Amino acid sequence: MKIIKMLAFNLSFLAATILCCGLVFSQLSIYPRYQRLFVHFLNIQHASMPLEVINKLLINPIFMASLVLLTGLVTWVLGKKE
């Protein structure tokens, strides 16, 4: 039962983080100060729609690796507390 709870938590954490990053990055891509950064590192054009940003983030291996590491760290910390 504990494994099912952790799996459900991990999946919801990953989904929420990806959605949040997609929305935030799409809003930040409007500002000229961040446009060059997003185009260079994430290949996100200015004023992109959130679904386009989420697709680009899911393809990016650096974003996915850091997201998996963050999820593993949160899972490990919560597992230690129980």
N, CA and C atoms as an extended XYZ file, in Angstrom:
246
Properties=species:S:1:pos:R:3:atomname:S:1:resname:S:1:resid:I:1 pbc="F F F"
N         0.821       -1.189        0.000 N   MET     1
C         0.000        0.000        0.000 CA  MET     1
C         0.868        1.257        0.000 C   MET     1
N         1.983        1.181        0.727 N   LYS     2
C         2.886        2.327        0.787 CA  LYS     2
C         3.480        2.620       -0.590 C   LYS     2
N         3.776        1.573       -1.354 N   ILE     3
C         4.355        1.762       -2.686 CA  ILE     3
C         3.334        2.413       -3.616 C   ILE     3
N         2.081        2.025       -3.510 N   ILE     4
C         1.035        2.617       -4.350 CA  ILE     4
C         0.847        4.092       -4.008 C   ILE     4
N         0.892        4.425       -2.720 N   LYS     5
C         0.770        5.826       -2.309 CA  LYS     5
C         1.938        6.656       -2.839 C   LYS     5
N         3.154        6.110       -2.745 N   MET     6
C         4.328        6.844       -3.237 CA  MET     6
C         4.282        6.990       -4.751 C   MET     6
N         3.822        5.968       -5.457 N   LEU     7
C         3.708        6.054       -6.910 CA  LEU     7
C         2.680        7.109       -7.311 C   LEU     7
N         1.546        7.120       -6.629 N   ALA     8
C         0.528        8.131       -6.912 CA  ALA     8
C         1.050        9.534       -6.615 C   ALA     8
N         1.783        9.674       -5.514 N   PHE     9
C         2.354       10.971       -5.173 CA  PHE     9
C         3.372       11.395       -6.228 C   PHE     9
N         4.239       10.479       -6.646 N   ASN    10
C         5.261       10.818       -7.639 CA  ASN    10
C         4.632       11.252       -8.957 C   ASN    10
N         3.616       10.537       -9.408 N   LEU    11
C         2.970       10.904      -10.662 CA  LEU    11
C         2.269       12.257      -10.566 C   LEU    11
N         1.595       12.511       -9.463 N   SER    12
C         0.937       13.808       -9.316 CA  SER    12
C         1.952       14.937       -9.157 C   SER    12
N         3.062       14.677       -8.474 N   PHE    13
C         4.119       15.678       -8.315 CA  PHE    13
C         4.741       16.011       -9.666 C   PHE    13
N         5.024       14.983      -10.478 N   LEU    14
C         5.593       15.219      -11.806 CA  LEU    14
C         4.628       16.015      -12.683 C   LEU    14
N         3.361       15.644      -12.677 N   ALA    15
C         2.378       16.347      -13.506 CA  ALA    15
C         2.223       17.798      -13.072 C   ALA    15
N         2.139       18.025      -11.774 N   ALA    16
C         1.976       19.400      -11.280 CA  ALA    16
C         3.201       20.248      -11.596 C   ALA    16
N         4.385       19.681      -11.456 N   THR    17
C         5.606       20.432      -11.733 CA  THR    17
C         5.728       20.771      -13.208 C   THR    17
N         5.416       19.825      -14.074 N   ILE    18
C         5.490       20.080      -15.519 CA  ILE    18
C         4.478       21.142      -15.933 C   ILE    18
N         3.261       21.053      -15.420 N   LEU    19
C         2.250       22.067      -15.746 CA  LEU    19
C         2.637       23.443      -15.237 C   LEU    19
N         3.149       23.501      -14.016 N   CYS    20
C         3.549       24.778      -13.431 CA  CYS    20
C         4.696       25.404      -14.222 C   CYS    20
N         5.699       24.601      -14.550 N   CYS    21
C         6.829       25.124      -15.326 CA  CYS    21
C         6.382       25.569      -16.710 C   CYS    21
N         5.487       24.826      -17.342 N   GLY    22
C         4.986       25.222      -18.656 CA  GLY    22
C         4.269       26.556      -18.615 C   GLY    22
N         3.426       26.748      -17.610 N   LEU    23
C         2.701       28.011      -17.495 CA  LEU    23
C         3.629       29.178      -17.168 C   LEU    23
N         4.548       28.968      -16.244 N   VAL    24
C         5.468       30.044      -15.847 CA  VAL    24
C         6.394       30.407      -17.001 C   VAL    24
N         6.958       29.401      -17.676 N   PHE    25
C         7.877       29.692      -18.774 CA  PHE    25
C         7.159       30.350      -19.943 C   PHE    25
N         5.905       29.981      -20.191 N   SER    26
C         5.188       30.636      -21.284 CA  SER    26
C         4.909       32.101      -20.954 C   SER    26
N         4.654       32.405      -19.696 N   GLN    27
C         4.443       33.800      -19.311 CA  GLN    27
C         5.753       34.579      -19.330 C   GLN    27
N         6.837       33.953      -18.894 N   LEU    28
C         8.125       34.655      -18.895 CA  LEU    28
C         8.680       34.840      -20.302 C   LEU    28
N         8.260       34.011      -21.252 N   SER    29
C         8.780       34.149      -22.612 CA  SER    29
C         8.264       35.407      -23.300 C   SER    29
N         7.303       36.087      -22.698 N   ILE    30
C         6.795       37.343      -23.264 CA  ILE    30
C         7.797       38.476      -23.037 C   ILE    30
N         8.496       38.455      -21.920 N   TYR    31
C         9.403       39.546      -21.575 CA  TYR    31
C        10.702       39.450      -22.365 C   TYR    31
N        11.158       40.577      -22.934 N   PRO    32
C        12.389       40.558      -23.736 CA  PRO    32
C        13.623       40.136      -22.936 C   PRO    32
N        13.606       40.382      -21.645 N   ARG    33
C        14.758       40.044      -20.812 CA  ARG    33
C        15.017       38.536      -20.783 C   ARG    33
N        13.953       37.736      -20.841 N   TYR    34
C        14.079       36.283      -20.744 CA  TYR    34
C        14.006       35.575      -22.095 C   TYR    34
N        13.657       36.285      -23.163 N   GLN    35
C        13.472       35.637      -24.457 CA  GLN    35
C        14.747       34.968      -24.958 C   GLN    35
N        15.868       35.638      -24.857 N   ARG    36
C        17.125       35.073      -25.337 CA  ARG    36
C        17.525       33.840      -24.538 C   ARG    36
N        17.273       33.861      -23.239 N   LEU    37
C        17.583       32.708      -22.384 CA  LEU    37
C        16.750       31.488      -22.774 C   LEU    37
N        15.452       31.689      -22.972 N   PHE    38
C        14.581       30.569      -23.330 CA  PHE    38
C        14.876       30.023      -24.717 C   PHE    38
N        15.196       30.916      -25.667 N   VAL    39
C        15.512       30.456      -27.015 CA  VAL    39
C        16.821       29.680      -27.003 C   VAL    39
N        17.783       30.139      -26.241 N   HIS    40
C        19.092       29.494      -26.227 CA  HIS    40
C        19.080       28.147      -25.516 C   HIS    40
N        18.519       28.080      -24.334 N   PHE    41
C        18.589       26.862      -23.529 CA  PHE    41
C        17.460       25.869      -23.797 C   PHE    41
N        16.247       26.362      -23.990 N   LEU    42
C        15.106       25.456      -24.101 CA  LEU    42
C        14.460       25.460      -25.477 C   LEU    42
N        14.952       26.301      -26.386 N   ASN    43
C        14.403       26.411      -27.734 CA  ASN    43
C        12.916       26.788      -27.699 C   ASN    43
N        12.570       27.701      -26.800 N   ILE    44
C        11.204       28.197      -26.672 CA  ILE    44
C        11.155       29.593      -27.281 C   ILE    44
N        10.332       29.769      -28.299 N   GLN    45
C        10.208       31.064      -28.950 CA  GLN    45
C         9.393       32.012      -28.080 C   GLN    45
N         9.498       33.313      -28.360 N   HIS    46
C         8.788       34.290      -27.543 CA  HIS    46
C         7.281       34.154      -27.724 C   HIS    46
N         6.566       34.411      -26.655 N   ALA    47
C         5.101       34.357      -26.598 CA  ALA    47
C         4.553       33.006      -27.047 C   ALA    47
N         5.167       31.934      -26.565 N   SER    48
C         4.700       30.591      -26.899 CA  SER    48
C         3.507       30.210      -26.031 C   SER    48
N         2.678       29.336      -26.570 N   MET    49
C         1.537       28.825      -25.823 CA  MET    49
C         2.025       27.803      -24.793 C   MET    49
N         1.332       27.666      -23.665 N   PRO    50
C         1.790       26.742      -22.619 CA  PRO    50
C         1.955       25.295      -23.078 C   PRO    50
N         1.083       24.793      -23.949 N   LEU    51
C         1.235       23.413      -24.413 CA  LEU    51
C         2.478       23.227      -25.264 C   LEU    51
N         2.844       24.238      -26.045 N   GLU    52
C         4.085       24.176      -26.815 CA  GLU    52
C         5.284       24.140      -25.880 C   GLU    52
N         5.225       24.940      -24.827 N   VAL    53
C         6.321       24.979      -23.853 CA  VAL    53
C         6.432       23.643      -23.139 C   VAL    53
N         5.303       23.051      -22.764 N   ILE    54
C         5.335       21.757      -22.079 CA  ILE    54
C         5.916       20.683      -22.997 C   ILE    54
N         5.555       20.695      -24.275 N   ASN    55
C         6.134       19.738      -25.223 CA  ASN    55
C         7.636       19.908      -25.334 C   ASN    55
N         8.101       21.149      -25.397 N   LYS    56
C         9.547       21.396      -25.468 CA  LYS    56
C        10.252       20.931      -24.193 C   LYS    56
N         9.606       21.139      -23.029 N   LEU    57
C        10.212       20.720      -21.770 CA  LEU    57
C        10.293       19.202      -21.668 C   LEU    57
N         9.292       18.507      -22.145 N   LEU    58
C         9.295       17.050      -22.076 CA  LEU    58
C        10.357       16.445      -22.982 C   LEU    58
N        10.706       17.137      -24.055 N   ILE    59
C        11.743       16.652      -24.969 CA  ILE    59
C        13.139       16.944      -24.417 C   ILE    59
N        13.272       17.992      -23.625 N   ASN    60
C        14.576       18.426      -23.119 CA  ASN    60
C        15.093       17.446      -22.064 C   ASN    60
N        16.231       16.785      -22.312 N   PRO    61
C        16.740       15.796      -21.347 CA  PRO    61
C        17.247       16.414      -20.044 C   PRO    61
N        17.744       17.632      -20.089 N   ILE    62
C        18.244       18.267      -18.866 CA  ILE    62
C        17.083       18.566      -17.922 C   ILE    62
N        15.985       19.067      -18.460 N   PHE    63
C        14.812       19.341      -17.632 CA  PHE    63
C        14.262       18.054      -17.035 C   PHE    63
N        14.157       17.013      -17.842 N   MET    64
C        13.589       15.754      -17.351 CA  MET    64
C        14.500       15.111      -16.302 C   MET    64
N        15.816       15.164      -16.506 N   ALA    65
C        16.733       14.592      -15.516 CA  ALA    65
C        16.648       15.341      -14.189 C   ALA    65
N        16.586       16.658      -14.255 N   SER    66
C        16.491       17.426      -13.015 CA  SER    66
C        15.145       17.206      -12.336 C   SER    66
N        14.097       17.031      -13.107 N   LEU    67
C        12.780       16.767      -12.536 CA  LEU    67
C        12.724       15.401      -11.862 C   LEU    67
N        13.330       14.400      -12.484 N   VAL    68
C        13.372       13.067      -11.880 CA  VAL    68
C        14.213       13.080      -10.608 C   VAL    68
N        15.339       13.794      -10.627 N   LEU    69
C        16.166       13.901       -9.415 CA  LEU    69
C        15.421       14.617       -8.296 C   LEU    69
N        14.694       15.663       -8.626 N   LEU    70
C        13.917       16.381       -7.625 CA  LEU    70
C        12.820       15.499       -7.046 C   LEU    70
N        12.141       14.756       -7.901 N   THR    71
C        11.094       13.846       -7.436 CA  THR    71
C        11.680       12.757       -6.545 C   THR    71
N        12.828       12.212       -6.924 N   GLY    72
C        13.483       11.203       -6.096 CA  GLY    72
C        13.901       11.754       -4.746 C   GLY    72
N        14.392       12.973       -4.736 N   LEU    73
C        14.798       13.593       -3.475 CA  LEU    73
C        13.600       13.823       -2.558 C   LEU    73
N        12.507       14.322       -3.118 N   VAL    74
C        11.302       14.537       -2.307 CA  VAL    74
C        10.761       13.218       -1.788 C   VAL    74
N        10.769       12.197       -2.631 N   THR    75
C        10.299       10.873       -2.207 CA  THR    75
C        11.175       10.315       -1.098 C   THR    75
N        12.468       10.479       -1.228 N   TRP    76
C        13.405        9.982       -0.211 CA  TRP    76
C        13.195       10.697        1.122 C   TRP    76
N        13.024       12.026        1.085 N   VAL    77
C        12.809       12.794        2.303 CA  VAL    77
C        11.492       12.401        2.967 C   VAL    77
N        10.436       12.244        2.178 N   LEU    78
C         9.151       11.837        2.741 CA  LEU    78
C         9.192       10.392        3.247 C   LEU    78
N         9.967        9.538        2.595 N   GLY    79
C        10.101        8.159        3.045 CA  GLY    79
C        10.848        8.064        4.375 C   GLY    79
N        11.802        8.963        4.578 N   LYS    80
C        12.555        8.977        5.828 CA  LYS    80
C        11.669        9.434        6.994 C   LYS    80
N        10.713       10.325        6.700 N   LYS    81
C         9.852       10.839        7.768 CA  LYS    81
C         8.883        9.760        8.281 C   LYS    81
N         8.465        8.853        7.402 N   GLU    82
C         7.475        7.849        7.812 CA  GLU    82
C         8.093        6.695        8.541 C   GLU    82
